[in-house]
Amino acid sequence: MILPTATYRAPDFVGAADELRLDLVVASEEPHALGDLMGERFLVIDCADVGAAADAIVELADRVPLDAIVAADDQGVVVAAVAAERLGLPHNPPAAARATRDKAVMRGLLAAANVPQPRFEVLEGADPAGISIGFPCVVKPLTLSGSRGVIRADDPASLERAVARVRAIQAEAGEGIEAPLLVEEYLPGIEVVVEGLVGPDGVEVLAIFDKPEPMEGPFFEETILVTPSRLGPPMEDEITSVVRRAVEALGVSFGPVHAEVRVEGDRVGVIEIAARSIGGLCSRALRFGLLGTSLEHLLLRAALGMPPRAMRRESRASGVMMLPIPAEGVLRRVGWQGAAMEVPGITALEITVPIGQRVRPLPEGDRYLGFLFAAGDDPDDVAAALREAHGLLQIVIEP
């Protein structure tokens, strides 16, 4: 498992490995307490240096034989593909993994395959005056994820401001202030998330989440995700078809996929395809089969070529709210958590930012305050419960 130090997902993947009685080997970019416990089965790597990281994994495999390599988050997908290819393990083609990590490459491959998506241009310089996409448009960094640095512009002046702001965010993230940007057409409509698993027969869709809150900008912070989708079978079939075409166009052939799609009327447009599963703690909103199997459990079984468990999602509606950070400052308190948990339908609440830590909202920020979960008989009821519980929380941030 490639588990970045900052990932939310380590406990769920480690728990799934324990359920399957696997001998887990962890690679991360920093030493930490887990390494003290695991000894030789813990490896420090730099995912930004793909060649060196793959070398380290291949060298480790001489001492600790590996059967699969799984990346928890975006940072590790290219390293996992390169190392698994060198070891002869099941993997995505490294070129496909790289395409999911570079929005300009992804857009070019989707365009070549005539997959519906926004019109786009790559901005190489500092002056956006030559951009001909029109307005509104969306400015994006090429390699950041989680809506970080994604800003809508409605006119030339706001485009110029957006470009300057995104370049500063890129520089802070270590991408370089002059790194190219993507400027793409703003697609109106609702946004959905597709979780899938790619195997020999193509993409098997595990769940489709609606985003019931408006995603209109100027920033695109995700909040509520609810499944099953209220769009209905005809549109869900069209979404699935478009996602499958996109995955094939990128060359992704193994493991999880996470797709963001916009829908307006009968028009479907691909916003993004990632070669990993849903981020944060959002996978906890998904359970499969009669035993309530976790998504991480399914992913590890698939990576190891184990016989698949039933992959039909549980029948009840479920959802998660990624708690937004309302202001920049130091988190001092999250009050009324007990009251939020008493809202009918709420099943769990986890605050993931420690008290006393500095926080920033999007588009500069890269984390959520925490995650709130709900379940019920109807997706609308689940979304309403999440909104009500969030409204009760008292979030105190000192400037």
VEXRO-983985 format. One record per residue (C-alpha): z, y, x; residue number from 1; residue in one letter. Coordinates in nm, 2 decimals, decimal comma. Example, Ala and Ser with C-alpha at 12.3 -4.5 7.8 and 13.67 -1.06 7.14 Angstrom:
      w      v      u num residuo
   0,78  -0,45   1,23   1       A
   0,71  -0,11   1,37   2       S
This chain:
      w      v      u num residuo
   0,00   0,00   0,00   1       M
  -0,09   0,35   0,13   2       I
   0,19   0,55  -0,02   3       L
   0,20   0,92   0,09   4       P
   0,55   1,06   0,14   5       T
   0,50   1,31  -0,15   6       A
   0,37   1,05  -0,40   7       T
   0,55   1,00  -0,73   8       Y
   0,43   0,64  -0,75   9       R
   0,61   0,45  -0,48  10       A
   0,89   0,31  -0,71  11       P
   0,64   0,18  -0,97  12       D
   0,41   0,01  -0,71  13       F
   0,71  -0,13  -0,52  14       V
   0,86  -0,26  -0,85  15       G
   0,53  -0,42  -0,94  16       A
   0,51  -0,59  -0,60  17       A
   0,86  -0,72  -0,65  18       D
   0,76  -0,86  -0,99  19       E
   0,47  -1,04  -0,83  20       L
   0,68  -1,16  -0,54  21       R
   0,44  -1,00  -0,29  22       L
   0,52  -0,92   0,07  23       D
   0,46  -0,55   0,07  24       L
   0,34  -0,35   0,37  25       V
   0,36   0,02   0,34  26       V
   0,16   0,29   0,52  27       A
   0,26   0,66   0,49  28       S
   0,21   0,98   0,68  29       E
   0,57   1,03   0,77  30       E
   0,86   0,80   0,87  31       P
   1,13   0,77   0,61  32       H
   1,42   0,55   0,49  33       A
   1,18   0,29   0,36  34       L
   1,05   0,23   0,71  35       G
   1,40   0,16   0,84  36       D
   1,43  -0,12   0,58  37       L
   1,08  -0,26   0,63  38       M
   1,06  -0,26   1,01  39       G
   0,72  -0,40   1,12  40       E
   0,60  -0,39   0,76  41       R
   0,60  -0,01   0,77  42       F
   0,33   0,19   0,94  43       L
   0,29   0,57   1,00  44       V
  -0,07   0,69   0,96  45       I
  -0,26   1,02   0,92  46       D
  -0,50   0,98   0,62  47       C
  -0,68   1,29   0,74  48       A
  -0,79   1,10   1,05  49       D
  -0,97   0,81   0,88  50       V
  -1,08   0,64   1,20  51       G
  -0,74   0,64   1,36  52       A
  -0,56   0,54   1,04  53       A
  -0,80   0,24   0,99  54       A
  -0,75   0,14   1,35  55       D
  -0,38   0,13   1,30  56       A
  -0,41  -0,08   0,99  57       I
  -0,65  -0,33   1,15  58       V
  -0,42  -0,35   1,45  59       E
  -0,12  -0,42   1,22  60       L
  -0,32  -0,69   1,05  61       A
  -0,33  -0,89   1,37  62       D
   0,05  -0,92   1,35  63       R
   0,11  -0,90   0,97  64       V
  -0,19  -1,06   0,79  65       P
  -0,31  -0,86   0,49  66       L
  -0,47  -0,98   0,17  67       D
  -0,54  -0,65   0,01  68       A
  -0,52  -0,27   0,08  69       I
  -0,44  -0,04  -0,21  70       V
  -0,42   0,34  -0,21  71       A
  -0,18   0,49  -0,45  72       A
  -0,33   0,84  -0,45  73       D
  -0,64   1,03  -0,35  74       D
  -0,53   1,09   0,01  75       Q
  -0,56   0,72   0,10  76       G
  -0,87   0,60  -0,08  77       V
  -1,11   0,65   0,21  78       V
  -0,88   0,49   0,46  79       V
  -0,82   0,19   0,23  80       A
  -1,20   0,14   0,20  81       A
  -1,27   0,17   0,57  82       V
  -0,98  -0,06   0,68  83       A
  -1,06  -0,32   0,41  84       A
  -1,42  -0,32   0,50  85       E
  -1,33  -0,39   0,87  86       R
  -1,09  -0,66   0,77  87       L
  -1,33  -0,83   0,53  88       G
  -1,11  -0,76   0,23  89       L
  -1,23  -0,66  -0,12  90       P
  -1,31  -0,28  -0,11  91       H
  -1,51   0,01  -0,23  92       N
  -1,80   0,11  -0,01  93       P
  -1,66   0,38   0,22  94       P
  -1,94   0,61   0,12  95       A
  -1,84   0,57  -0,25  96       A
  -1,48   0,65  -0,17  97       A
  -1,58   0,96   0,02  98       R
  -1,80   1,07  -0,27  99       A
  -1,50   1,07  -0,50 100       T
  -1,31   1,29  -0,25 101       R
  -1,58   1,56  -0,22 102       D
  -1,67   1,73  -0,54 103       K
  -2,01   1,86  -0,40 104       A
  -2,12   1,51  -0,30 105       V
  -2,00   1,37  -0,63 106       M
  -2,20   1,63  -0,83 107       R
  -2,51   1,57  -0,62 108       G
  -2,50   1,19  -0,68 109       L
  -2,43   1,23  -1,05 110       L
  -2,72   1,48  -1,08 111       A
  -2,96   1,24  -0,90 112       A
  -2,86   0,97  -1,15 113       A
  -2,90   1,21  -1,45 114       N
  -2,54   1,17  -1,55 115       V
  -2,44   1,45  -1,79 116       P
  -2,22   1,70  -1,62 117       Q
  -2,18   2,08  -1,57 118       P
  -2,45   2,27  -1,38 119       R
  -2,32   2,35  -1,04 120       F
  -2,38   2,54  -0,71 121       E
  -2,21   2,51  -0,37 122       V
  -2,09   2,85  -0,24 123       L
  -2,10   2,84   0,14 124       E
  -2,02   3,21   0,22 125       G
  -1,77   3,46   0,10 126       A
  -1,99   3,65  -0,13 127       D
  -2,05   3,49  -0,47 128       P
  -2,31   3,75  -0,58 129       A
  -2,60   3,50  -0,54 130       G
  -2,44   3,24  -0,78 131       I
  -2,67   3,20  -1,08 132       S
  -2,47   2,96  -1,29 133       I
  -2,38   3,24  -1,54 134       G
  -2,05   3,30  -1,72 135       F
  -1,80   3,16  -1,79 136       P
  -1,79   2,94  -1,48 137       C
  -1,53   2,75  -1,28 138       V
  -1,45   2,78  -0,91 139       V
  -1,31   2,47  -0,74 140       K
  -1,21   2,36  -0,39 141       P
  -1,41   2,05  -0,28 142       L
  -1,13   1,82  -0,19 143       T
  -0,81   1,93  -0,36 144       L
  -0,69   1,74  -0,67 145       S
  -0,45   1,78  -0,97 146       G
  -0,62   2,11  -1,08 147       S
  -0,49   2,29  -0,77 148       R
  -0,71   2,59  -0,70 149       G
  -0,93   2,55  -1,01 150       V
  -0,99   2,89  -1,17 151       I
  -1,22   3,01  -1,45 152       R
  -1,42   3,33  -1,41 153       A
  -1,57   3,52  -1,70 154       D
  -1,76   3,80  -1,52 155       D
  -1,87   3,90  -1,16 156       P
  -1,54   4,08  -1,09 157       A
  -1,32   3,78  -1,19 158       S
  -1,55   3,55  -1,00 159       L
  -1,50   3,75  -0,68 160       E
  -1,12   3,74  -0,73 161       R
  -1,13   3,37  -0,81 162       A
  -1,33   3,29  -0,49 163       V
  -1,08   3,49  -0,28 164       A
  -0,78   3,32  -0,44 165       R
  -0,93   2,97  -0,41 166       V
  -1,01   3,03  -0,04 167       R
  -0,65   3,13   0,02 168       A
  -0,53   2,81  -0,15 169       I
  -0,77   2,60   0,06 170       Q
  -0,64   2,76   0,37 171       A
  -0,28   2,69   0,28 172       E
  -0,37   2,33   0,21 173       A
  -0,53   2,30   0,56 174       G
  -0,89   2,30   0,44 175       E
  -0,99   2,62   0,62 176       G
  -1,04   2,96   0,45 177       I
  -1,42   2,94   0,50 178       E
  -1,46   2,59   0,36 179       A
  -1,74   2,56   0,09 180       P
  -1,65   2,59  -0,28 181       L
  -1,79   2,45  -0,59 182       L
  -1,90   2,68  -0,87 183       V
  -1,98   2,51  -1,19 184       E
  -2,07   2,58  -1,55 185       E
  -1,76   2,59  -1,78 186       Y
  -1,80   2,32  -2,04 187       L
  -1,63   2,41  -2,37 188       P
  -1,47   2,14  -2,59 189       G
  -1,18   1,90  -2,56 190       I
  -1,09   1,70  -2,25 191       E
  -1,01   1,33  -2,23 192       V
  -0,90   1,10  -1,95 193       V
  -1,04   0,75  -1,90 194       V
  -0,85   0,49  -1,71 195       E
  -1,05   0,19  -1,60 196       G
  -1,07  -0,10  -1,36 197       L
  -1,39  -0,19  -1,18 198       V
  -1,49  -0,55  -1,11 199       G
  -1,79  -0,77  -1,09 200       P
  -1,89  -0,69  -1,45 201       D
  -1,85  -0,31  -1,41 202       G
  -1,59  -0,08  -1,56 203       V
  -1,33  -0,22  -1,80 204       E
  -1,17   0,07  -1,99 205       V
  -0,79   0,03  -2,01 206       L
  -0,71   0,35  -2,20 207       A
  -0,85   0,68  -2,32 208       I
  -0,61   0,97  -2,34 209       F
  -0,67   1,29  -2,54 210       D
  -0,55   1,62  -2,40 211       K
  -0,44   1,78  -2,73 212       P
  -0,35   2,12  -2,57 213       E
  -0,64   2,36  -2,50 214       P
  -0,79   2,34  -2,16 215       M
  -0,97   2,67  -2,15 216       E
  -0,84   2,84  -1,84 217       G
  -0,81   3,07  -1,65 218       P
  -0,61   2,78  -1,49 219       F
  -0,64   2,42  -1,59 220       F
  -0,29   2,28  -1,58 221       E
  -0,26   1,94  -1,76 222       E
   0,03   1,90  -1,99 223       T
   0,02   1,65  -2,27 224       I
  -0,18   1,32  -2,26 225       L
  -0,18   1,09  -2,57 226       V
  -0,33   0,76  -2,63 227       T
  -0,51   0,61  -2,83 228       P
  -0,77   0,88  -2,86 229       S
  -0,83   1,03  -3,20 230       R
  -1,21   1,06  -3,13 231       L
  -1,29   0,73  -3,29 232       G
  -1,51   0,43  -3,18 233       P
  -1,86   0,60  -3,18 234       P
  -1,76   0,88  -2,95 235       M
  -1,53   0,66  -2,74 236       E
  -1,83   0,42  -2,69 237       D
  -2,04   0,72  -2,57 238       E
  -1,76   0,83  -2,33 239       I
  -1,73   0,48  -2,19 240       T
  -2,11   0,46  -2,14 241       S
  -2,12   0,79  -1,96 242       V
  -1,82   0,70  -1,74 243       V
  -1,98   0,37  -1,65 244       R
  -2,30   0,54  -1,55 245       R
  -2,10   0,79  -1,34 246       A
  -1,91   0,51  -1,16 247       V
  -2,23   0,33  -1,09 248       E
  -2,40   0,65  -0,96 249       A
  -2,12   0,70  -0,71 250       L
  -2,12   0,34  -0,60 251       G
  -1,76   0,27  -0,69 252       V
  -1,75  -0,11  -0,72 253       S
  -1,38  -0,22  -0,69 254       F
  -1,04  -0,12  -0,82 255       G
  -0,92   0,16  -1,04 256       P
  -1,11   0,46  -1,16 257       V
  -0,97   0,77  -1,32 258       H
  -1,22   0,99  -1,51 259       A
  -1,20   1,34  -1,66 260       E
  -1,45   1,41  -1,93 261       V
  -1,53   1,70  -2,16 262       R
  -1,65   1,65  -2,52 263       V
  -1,81   1,91  -2,75 264       E
  -1,98   1,78  -3,06 265       G
  -2,19   1,49  -2,95 266       D
  -2,22   1,62  -2,59 267       R
  -2,02   1,44  -2,32 268       V
  -1,99   1,58  -1,96 269       G
  -1,82   1,43  -1,66 270       V
  -1,57   1,66  -1,49 271       I
  -1,45   1,43  -1,22 272       E
  -1,43   1,06  -1,11 273       I
  -1,15   0,94  -0,88 274       A
  -1,13   0,60  -0,72 275       A
  -0,76   0,56  -0,80 276       R
  -0,54   0,53  -1,11 277       S
  -0,38   0,81  -1,31 278       I
  -0,15   1,03  -1,11 279       G
   0,22   1,13  -1,12 280       G
   0,44   0,92  -1,34 281       L
   0,18   0,92  -1,62 282       C
   0,11   0,54  -1,58 283       S
   0,45   0,49  -1,74 284       R
   0,29   0,58  -2,08 285       A
   0,08   0,27  -2,05 286       L
   0,19  -0,09  -2,12 287       R
  -0,03  -0,39  -2,16 288       F
  -0,02  -0,73  -2,34 289       G
   0,28  -0,88  -2,52 290       L
   0,50  -0,85  -2,21 291       L
   0,45  -0,48  -2,17 292       G
   0,29  -0,52  -1,82 293       T
   0,27  -0,20  -1,62 294       S
  -0,06  -0,05  -1,49 295       L
   0,06  -0,10  -1,13 296       E
   0,11  -0,47  -1,20 297       H
  -0,25  -0,50  -1,33 298       L
  -0,39  -0,31  -1,03 299       L
  -0,21  -0,53  -0,77 300       L
  -0,32  -0,85  -0,94 301       R
  -0,68  -0,72  -0,95 302       A
  -0,67  -0,62  -0,58 303       A
  -0,55  -0,97  -0,48 304       L
  -0,81  -1,15  -0,70 305       G
  -0,53  -1,30  -0,91 306       M
  -0,62  -1,43  -1,26 307       P
  -0,61  -1,12  -1,49 308       P
  -0,33  -1,07  -1,73 309       R
  -0,42  -0,95  -2,09 310       A
  -0,54  -0,59  -2,04 311       M
  -0,52  -0,47  -2,40 312       R
  -0,30  -0,17  -2,43 313       R
   0,01  -0,20  -2,66 314       E
  -0,07  -0,11  -3,02 315       S
   0,17   0,18  -3,06 316       R
   0,07   0,53  -2,97 317       A
   0,22   0,67  -2,65 318       S
   0,21   0,99  -2,45 319       G
   0,34   1,18  -2,15 320       V
   0,39   1,55  -2,09 321       M
   0,36   1,67  -1,73 322       M
   0,62   1,95  -1,74 323       L
   0,47   2,27  -1,62 324       P
   0,64   2,50  -1,37 325       I
   0,66   2,84  -1,56 326       P
   0,73   3,07  -1,26 327       A
   0,76   3,09  -0,89 328       E
   1,10   3,08  -0,74 329       G
   1,39   2,84  -0,68 330       V
   1,48   2,58  -0,94 331       L
   1,84   2,63  -1,04 332       R
   1,89   2,42  -1,36 333       R
   1,71   2,22  -1,62 334       V
   1,94   2,23  -1,92 335       G
   1,95   2,07  -2,26 336       W
   1,80   1,74  -2,13 337       Q
   2,03   1,55  -2,36 338       G
   1,90   1,74  -2,66 339       A
   1,54   1,68  -2,56 340       A
   1,61   1,31  -2,54 341       M
   1,75   1,31  -2,89 342       E
   1,41   1,42  -3,04 343       V
   1,27   1,12  -3,24 344       P
   1,00   0,94  -3,05 345       G
   1,11   1,06  -2,70 346       I
   1,16   0,76  -2,48 347       T
   1,23   0,90  -2,13 348       A
   1,26   1,22  -1,93 349       L
   1,25   1,24  -1,55 350       E
   1,29   1,57  -1,36 351       I
   1,12   1,51  -1,02 352       T
   1,19   1,85  -0,85 353       V
   1,53   1,86  -0,69 354       P
   1,76   2,14  -0,79 355       I
   1,75   2,41  -0,52 356       G
   1,38   2,35  -0,43 357       Q
   1,12   2,63  -0,43 358       R
   0,86   2,58  -0,70 359       V
   0,52   2,74  -0,77 360       R
   0,30   2,71  -1,08 361       P
  -0,07   2,63  -1,06 362       L
  -0,32   2,72  -0,93 363       P
  -0,13   2,75  -0,60 364       E
   0,13   2,48  -0,68 365       G
   0,08   2,11  -0,64 366       D
   0,36   1,95  -0,84 367       R
   0,50   1,93  -1,19 368       Y
   0,86   1,99  -1,28 369       L
   0,89   1,64  -1,42 370       G
   0,76   1,40  -1,69 371       F
   0,85   1,35  -2,05 372       L
   0,75   1,04  -2,24 373       F
   0,72   0,95  -2,61 374       A
   0,60   0,67  -2,83 375       A
   0,53   0,63  -3,20 376       G
   0,30   0,51  -3,47 377       D
   0,06   0,80  -3,46 378       D
  -0,08   1,00  -3,17 379       P
  -0,02   1,33  -3,35 380       D
   0,35   1,25  -3,40 381       D
   0,38   1,16  -3,03 382       V
   0,23   1,49  -2,92 383       A
   0,46   1,68  -3,17 384       A
   0,76   1,50  -3,03 385       A
   0,66   1,60  -2,67 386       L
   0,62   1,96  -2,77 387       R
   0,95   1,98  -2,95 388       E
   1,14   1,82  -2,67 389       A
   0,98   2,04  -2,41 390       H
   1,07   2,34  -2,62 391       G
   1,44   2,25  -2,60 392       L
   1,46   2,23  -2,22 393       L
   1,62   2,53  -2,06 394       Q
   1,44   2,58  -1,72 395       I
   1,61   2,83  -1,49 396       V
   1,41   2,95  -1,19 397       I
   1,55   3,23  -0,97 398       E
   1,28   3,47  -0,82 399       P
